[in-house]
């Protein structure tokens, strides 16, 4: 670690080194930084979406529908599973997005008791703009610190960590 470049996690680790020198704080250094990065970039992305009239959570719903491909339709259950949300949390987002004209709910023709959620034309236009906007914020932050090779290496390391962590849930 460079002596002149220290972050908030370094300060926390230094405090633990004094108070509990027996601890190996490597995991704290990794996950503390991952959490702080996620929060900081998430906040930037949220600010970038604000002029478009959606929150990050609402964008996530629209993006899940967009990624599903034409006709941009999923069930509320599929959306909840994809976004790791409770059905109650999903209902609130769907209500707001439907009122804004960005999606519509309709009966599922294959299941009398089910619903389908589909992007409207307005929703598709908005998500197309928002995905570029959010990705630009993320790309700017990443490229300010890492070159393409470093970013690719970091992405690979984080993938391995995530796969291993998910396997032990």
C-alpha positions as CSV (number, residue, x, y, z in Angstrom):
1,X,0.0,0.0,0.0
2,X,1.3,3.4,-0.9
3,X,2.1,5.6,2.2
4,X,0.5,8.7,0.6
5,X,-2.8,7.1,-0.5
6,X,-4.9,5.9,2.3
7,X,-8.7,5.5,2.5
8,X,-11.3,5.2,5.2
9,X,-10.9,1.5,5.4
10,X,-7.2,1.9,6.1
11,X,-8.1,4.0,9.1
12,X,-10.5,1.4,10.4
13,X,-7.9,-1.4,9.9
14,X,-5.2,0.7,11.7
15,X,-7.5,1.2,14.7
16,X,-8.1,-2.6,14.9
17,X,-4.4,-3.2,14.6
18,X,-3.9,-1.2,17.8
19,X,-6.9,-2.6,19.7
20,X,-6.7,-6.2,18.4
21,X,-3.4,-6.9,16.8
22,X,-4.3,-10.6,16.8
23,X,-6.9,-10.1,14.1
24,X,-6.3,-10.8,10.4
25,X,-8.3,-7.9,8.8
26,X,-7.8,-8.8,5.2
27,X,-11.5,-9.8,4.7
28,X,-12.5,-6.5,6.3
29,X,-10.3,-4.6,3.9
30,X,-11.9,-6.3,0.9
31,X,-15.5,-6.3,1.9
32,X,-15.3,-2.9,3.5
33,X,-14.1,-1.4,0.2
34,X,-16.6,-3.4,-1.8
35,X,-19.5,-2.1,0.4
36,X,-18.2,1.5,0.3
37,X,-17.7,1.4,-3.5
38,X,-21.2,-0.1,-4.0
39,X,-22.7,2.7,-1.9
40,X,-20.7,5.5,-3.5
41,X,-21.3,4.4,-7.1
42,X,-24.9,3.5,-6.3
43,X,-25.5,7.1,-5.0
44,X,-23.9,8.5,-8.2
45,X,-26.0,6.4,-10.4
46,X,-29.1,7.3,-8.4
47,X,-28.4,11.0,-9.0
48,X,-27.9,10.3,-12.8
49,X,-31.3,8.6,-13.0
50,X,-33.1,11.4,-11.1
51,X,-33.5,13.7,-14.1
52,X,-35.1,10.7,-15.9
53,X,-37.7,10.4,-13.2
54,X,-36.7,7.0,-11.8
55,X,-34.9,5.6,-8.8
56,X,-32.3,2.9,-9.0
57,X,-34.8,0.4,-7.7
58,X,-37.3,1.4,-10.4
59,X,-34.6,1.3,-13.0
60,X,-33.8,-2.3,-11.9
61,X,-37.4,-3.4,-12.6
62,X,-37.4,-1.7,-16.1
63,X,-33.9,-3.2,-16.9
64,X,-35.0,-6.7,-15.9
65,X,-37.9,-6.4,-18.3
66,X,-35.7,-5.0,-21.0
67,X,-33.1,-7.8,-20.6
68,X,-35.8,-10.4,-20.9
69,X,-36.0,-9.5,-24.6
70,X,-39.0,-8.8,-26.7
71,X,-41.9,-8.7,-25.8
72,X,-40.2,-7.4,-22.5
73,X,-42.6,-9.4,-20.3
74,X,-42.1,-11.2,-17.0
75,X,-44.3,-12.3,-14.2
76,X,-44.2,-10.4,-10.9
77,X,-42.7,-13.6,-9.3
78,X,-39.9,-13.7,-11.9
79,X,-39.2,-10.0,-11.3
80,X,-39.1,-10.6,-7.6
81,X,-36.7,-13.5,-7.9
82,X,-34.4,-11.7,-10.4
83,X,-34.2,-8.6,-8.2
84,X,-34.2,-10.5,-4.9
85,X,-37.2,-8.5,-3.6
86,X,-40.2,-9.5,-1.6
87,X,-43.5,-9.5,-3.4
88,X,-44.6,-6.6,-1.3
89,X,-41.6,-4.6,-2.3
90,X,-42.1,-5.5,-5.9
91,X,-45.8,-4.5,-5.8
92,X,-44.9,-0.9,-4.7
93,X,-42.4,-0.5,-7.5
94,X,-44.8,-1.9,-10.1
95,X,-47.6,0.4,-8.9
96,X,-45.4,3.5,-9.3
97,X,-44.0,2.4,-12.7
98,X,-47.5,1.6,-14.0
99,X,-48.9,4.9,-12.8
100,X,-46.0,6.6,-14.7
101,X,-47.0,4.7,-17.9
102,X,-43.7,2.8,-18.0
103,X,-45.1,-0.7,-17.7
104,X,-48.5,-2.4,-17.7
105,X,-49.8,-5.4,-15.9
106,X,-52.2,-7.8,-17.6
107,X,-53.6,-11.3,-17.1
108,X,-51.3,-14.1,-18.0
109,X,-52.9,-15.9,-20.9
110,X,-51.3,-19.2,-19.8
111,X,-52.3,-19.0,-16.1
112,X,-55.7,-17.7,-15.0
113,X,-54.4,-16.6,-11.6
114,X,-51.2,-15.0,-12.9
115,X,-50.2,-11.6,-14.2
116,X,-47.7,-10.4,-16.7
117,X,-45.7,-7.2,-16.5
118,X,-44.7,-5.7,-19.8
119,X,-42.7,-2.6,-20.7
120,X,-44.6,0.1,-22.5
121,X,-43.0,2.0,-25.4
122,X,-42.4,4.9,-23.0
123,X,-40.8,2.4,-20.6
124,X,-38.6,1.0,-23.3
125,X,-37.4,4.4,-24.3
126,X,-36.6,5.4,-20.8
127,X,-34.7,2.2,-19.9
128,X,-32.6,2.5,-23.1
129,X,-31.6,6.0,-22.1
130,X,-31.1,5.1,-18.4
131,X,-28.9,2.1,-19.0
132,X,-26.5,4.2,-21.0
133,X,-26.6,7.0,-18.4
134,X,-25.9,4.6,-15.5
135,X,-23.2,2.7,-17.3
136,X,-21.4,6.0,-18.2
137,X,-21.2,6.9,-14.5
138,X,-19.8,3.4,-13.6
139,X,-17.3,3.5,-16.5
140,X,-16.1,6.9,-15.6
141,X,-15.4,5.8,-12.0
142,X,-13.7,2.6,-13.1
143,X,-11.5,4.1,-15.7
144,X,-10.4,6.9,-13.4
145,X,-8.6,4.3,-11.3
146,X,-7.9,1.3,-13.4
147,X,-6.9,0.5,-17.0
148,X,-8.9,-2.1,-19.0
149,X,-6.6,-5.0,-18.1
150,X,-6.8,-4.2,-14.4
151,X,-10.6,-3.7,-14.6
152,X,-10.9,-7.1,-16.3
153,X,-8.7,-8.8,-13.7
154,X,-10.7,-7.2,-10.8
155,X,-14.0,-8.3,-12.5
156,X,-12.6,-11.9,-12.7
157,X,-11.5,-11.9,-9.0
158,X,-14.9,-10.6,-7.9
159,X,-16.7,-13.2,-10.0
160,X,-14.8,-16.0,-8.3
161,X,-15.5,-14.5,-4.8
162,X,-19.2,-14.1,-5.7
163,X,-19.6,-17.6,-7.1
164,X,-17.9,-19.1,-4.0
165,X,-20.0,-17.0,-1.7
166,X,-23.2,-17.8,-3.4
167,X,-22.4,-21.5,-3.4
168,X,-22.2,-21.4,0.4
169,X,-25.5,-19.7,1.0
